[in-house]
Amino acid sequence: MTKKDSSNGTALAGSAAKAFTRRSLLRGATSLGLGAALAPLYVKRAFANSGELNILCWSAELPEEVMTAFTEATGITVNKTPFSSNEEAINKMQATFGEGFDLVMPSVNRASEFQYIEVLQPFDEARVNLDAYQPGLLKASSDSWSWDGLYHLPHMWGAEGLSWDNSVADLSYADASYGLVWSDEYSGRAQVRPTSALLGLGLFLDASGQLPSNRMMDAYKDPETMRKIYEEILAYAVARKGNIKQFWDSTDTIRAGFSENGCVIGQTWDGPVKQMAKQGQPMSFMAPQEGGLTWMDGFAMSAAARNVDEVYAFLGFTQNPEIAGRIAELASYNSPVKGAAEFTPEIDRELFDKAYPEDALDKLWWYPASPEWFNPIRNEYAEKFRVA
């Protein structure tokens, strides 16, 4: 695309955020007869610019309502290409050298792999309001993604932990453990994801003294140590594979596992289960005693990005606390933007407190940066478990 004034994206972002707030106002204003007075200014602002933005994304983290509001506020169409794992995103970006995408949404611990395939470009920090983010979460991005500039901005964080059907199980934080997924009590009624299930099981075996691993950090030392640990985890999991009713790989399969496929307990992401609870289903999520497996997804810019001004307009839009709060509400995950929590409903704040009670936030297990050998070995053992 033709190079534009570097201030355009920033100015457009501010205009878009105001338009979004005005859009919310218009909903309530119509009944008061104010819509006609506000609409002309809103329409003028909304269609002041046009273009498109192509994002390779975790679809649930970019709710359609907010994407539509961004389009109405700016004229920029958001084209989403969903993926269900970081591996899928890496493969797509590598296969196309980033062509066809302006933004991609990698998890914070996948920096080394993206650096290796050389498909990204650094952000222009002068065009991004870094003060919009909670410092600790921005630091998680900058610590790993700053090889010759800043390549990652935080967007959403959450955890994988213990989920269950309240009509079948009555669990407290004192009870919550990854070990419950493998207990005889729930045989044939659990759901897990093969890769992270082995990690959660390793944390349980470490905490219970059956397989000391320094909270699984020893698995990141070298391939030999990792294989030694994972051989024992795999043996334990295979011996109890009858516990597993289904493997999940997405938000939809987690929900289907509980609603349609007979699962009553699982090791899952928090978002889908909190969404079910908000819809009145008897579901609970909790970070267990061993620590919730905590991830953070963010935005990285493709080296082949053709819609750069639109990228910065979009980033500025999502940094607005009210918009970030709405994204968090709809996705049922957690925003890194300062003040976003103030714009989430009370039920979301209640579910957050239930998900992370007492000292659960202090025990969070943050995924570390993965050495280049780690994920291939991890995937190898996950596949062995899946087909066993």
GINOR-V998994 format. One record per residue. N is the residue number from 0. SS is DSSP state (h for helix, s for strand, l for the rest). PHI is phi in degrees with one decimal (999 if undefined). Layout:
# GINOR-V998994
[[N SS PHI] [N SS PHI]]
This chain:
# GINOR-V998994
[[0 l 999] [1 l -67.3] [2 l -63.6] [3 l -108.8] [4 l -53.4] [5 l -63.5] [6 l -87.0] [7 h -59.9] [8 h -61.9] [9 h -64.9] [10 h -64.1] [11 h -65.5] [12 h -60.3] [13 h -62.3] [14 h -62.6] [15 h -65.3] [16 h -61.5] [17 h -65.7] [18 h -65.5] [19 h -63.2] [20 h -61.2] [21 h -63.5] [22 h -61.5] [23 h -61.9] [24 h -64.4] [25 h -59.9] [26 h -57.2] [27 h -83.3] [28 h -80.8] [29 h -56.2] [30 h -68.0] [31 h -97.1] [32 l 78.6] [33 l -94.7] [34 h -58.1] [35 h -63.9] [36 h -72.6] [37 h -86.3] [38 h -57.6] [39 h -58.1] [40 h -64.5] [41 h -62.6] [42 h -65.1] [43 h -59.7] [44 h -68.6] [45 h -63.0] [46 l -110.0] [47 l -73.9] [48 l -145.7] [49 l -141.2] [50 s 158.5] [51 s -148.4] [52 s -142.1] [53 s -110.5] [54 s -124.0] [55 s -87.7] [56 s -143.7] [57 l -77.9] [58 h -59.0] [59 h -64.2] [60 h -88.4] [61 l -126.5] [62 l -58.4] [63 h -59.5] [64 h -58.1] [65 h -74.9] [66 h -64.6] [67 h -64.6] [68 h -63.0] [69 h -62.8] [70 h -63.7] [71 h -64.9] [72 h -81.7] [73 h -126.5] [74 l 83.6] [75 s -89.0] [76 s -85.8] [77 s -97.3] [78 s -104.7] [79 s -100.5] [80 s -117.1] [81 s -74.8] [82 l -134.6] [83 l -115.6] [84 l -154.8] [85 h -61.9] [86 h -59.9] [87 h -63.3] [88 h -64.0] [89 h -61.1] [90 h -63.0] [91 h -64.3] [92 h -66.9] [93 h -68.5] [94 h -65.6] [95 h -107.7] [96 l 54.9] [97 l 82.8] [98 l -63.7] [99 l 95.1] [100 l -127.3] [101 l -96.8] [102 s -129.6] [103 s -132.1] [104 l -119.9] [105 l -76.6] [106 s -76.7] [107 h -64.0] [108 h -86.5] [109 h -104.6] [110 h -60.5] [111 h -61.6] [112 h -69.1] [113 h -70.0] [114 h -63.1] [115 h -65.9] [116 h -84.5] [117 l 53.1] [118 l -119.0] [119 s -118.9] [120 s -127.0] [121 l -73.3] [122 l -75.1] [123 l -82.8] [124 h -65.1] [125 h -71.4] [126 h -105.8] [127 l -125.1] [128 l -84.6] [129 h -66.9] [130 h -69.6] [131 h -71.6] [132 s -96.4] [133 l -64.0] [134 h -54.2] [135 h -63.8] [136 h -77.8] [137 h -63.4] [138 h -62.8] [139 h -60.4] [140 h -72.2] [141 h -67.0] [142 h -62.2] [143 h -101.6] [144 l -116.5] [145 l -127.7] [146 l -79.3] [147 l -144.0] [148 l 147.2] [149 l -95.3] [150 l -108.9] [151 l -147.5] [152 s -123.9] [153 s -68.3] [154 s -128.4] [155 s -160.5] [156 s -132.4] [157 s -165.0] [158 s -143.8] [159 s -104.6] [160 s -158.0] [161 s -97.2] [162 s -122.7] [163 s -157.3] [164 s -88.4] [165 l -62.5] [166 l -75.0] [167 l -113.0] [168 l -122.0] [169 l -122.8] [170 l -114.5] [171 l -114.1] [172 l -61.5] [173 l -63.0] [174 l -83.8] [175 l -64.9] [176 l -155.5] [177 h -60.1] [178 h -61.9] [179 h -62.0] [180 h -59.5] [181 h -102.1] [182 l -81.7] [183 h -60.9] [184 h -59.2] [185 h -116.1] [186 l -57.1] [187 l 75.8] [188 l -133.7] [189 s -112.4] [190 s -128.5] [191 s -147.0] [192 l -105.1] [193 h -52.9] [194 h -63.4] [195 h -77.5] [196 h -61.0] [197 h -67.7] [198 h -65.8] [199 h -60.0] [200 h -63.1] [201 h -62.0] [202 h -64.8] [203 h -64.3] [204 h -65.5] [205 h -68.0] [206 h -64.7] [207 l -89.9] [208 l 80.1] [209 l -82.6] [210 l -151.5] [211 l -59.5] [212 l -148.1] [213 l 55.5] [214 l 52.5] [215 l 68.9] [216 h -69.1] [217 h -63.1] [218 h -67.5] [219 h -96.1] [220 l -70.9] [221 l -163.0] [222 h -59.3] [223 h -65.9] [224 h -65.3] [225 h -59.5] [226 h -63.6] [227 h -61.1] [228 h -68.1] [229 h -70.3] [230 h -61.6] [231 h -71.8] [232 h -62.9] [233 h -60.8] [234 h -59.7] [235 h -62.9] [236 h -67.8] [237 h -64.0] [238 h -64.3] [239 l -120.2] [240 h -64.4] [241 h -60.8] [242 h -69.4] [243 s -89.0] [244 s -80.2] [245 s -154.1] [246 s -98.2] [247 l -106.9] [248 l -142.6] [249 l -163.8] [250 h -56.9] [251 h -64.6] [252 h -73.3] [253 h -62.7] [254 h -62.3] [255 h -64.8] [256 h -58.5] [257 h -82.0] [258 h -85.1] [259 l -125.7] [260 l -108.2] [261 l 84.1] [262 l -80.3] [263 l -121.1] [264 s -149.7] [265 s -172.2] [266 s -104.1] [267 s -138.6] [268 s -65.1] [269 h -77.6] [270 h -55.0] [271 h -59.8] [272 h -73.8] [273 h -65.9] [274 h -61.8] [275 h -62.2] [276 h -62.5] [277 h -66.3] [278 l -88.4] [279 l 92.2] [280 l -82.2] [281 l -79.4] [282 s -120.0] [283 s -134.7] [284 s -127.0] [285 s -151.3] [286 l -69.4] [287 l -77.7] [288 l -59.3] [289 l -74.9] [290 l 110.0] [291 l -66.1] [292 s -76.3] [293 s -100.8] [294 s -125.6] [295 s -141.0] [296 s -99.5] [297 s -152.4] [298 s -107.6] [299 s -130.8] [300 s -100.6] [301 s -63.5] [302 l -63.3] [303 l -99.0] [304 l -56.8] [305 l -106.4] [306 l -122.1] [307 h -70.2] [308 h -61.0] [309 h -64.3] [310 h -58.7] [311 h -71.6] [312 h -63.6] [313 h -67.5] [314 h -60.6] [315 h -62.5] [316 h -62.1] [317 h -74.0] [318 l -84.8] [319 l -67.1] [320 h -56.6] [321 h -66.5] [322 h -70.6] [323 h -60.9] [324 h -64.6] [325 h -68.3] [326 h -61.1] [327 h -61.4] [328 h -62.9] [329 h -72.7] [330 h -86.1] [331 l 63.6] [332 l -114.1] [333 s -121.0] [334 l -91.4] [335 l -87.6] [336 s -80.9] [337 l -58.4] [338 l 82.1] [339 h -63.7] [340 h -60.2] [341 h -67.7] [342 h -107.7] [343 l -102.5] [344 l -63.9] [345 h -58.4] [346 h -62.3] [347 h -65.7] [348 h -67.8] [349 h -65.6] [350 h -66.5] [351 h -63.1] [352 h -63.7] [353 h -70.4] [354 h -72.3] [355 l -128.9] [356 l -80.8] [357 l 47.6] [358 l -100.1] [359 l -61.7] [360 l -67.4] [361 l -72.2] [362 l -95.8] [363 l -52.0] [364 s -103.9] [365 s -80.8] [366 l -58.0] [367 l -80.4] [368 l -61.6] [369 l -92.8] [370 l -59.0] [371 l -61.6] [372 l -85.7] [373 h -68.3] [374 h -64.8] [375 h -59.6] [376 h -69.7] [377 h -57.0] [378 h -66.3] [379 h -60.5] [380 h -71.3] [381 h -62.4] [382 h -68.1] [383 h -60.0] [384 h -67.8] [385 h -60.5] [386 h -94.7] [387 l -59.4]]
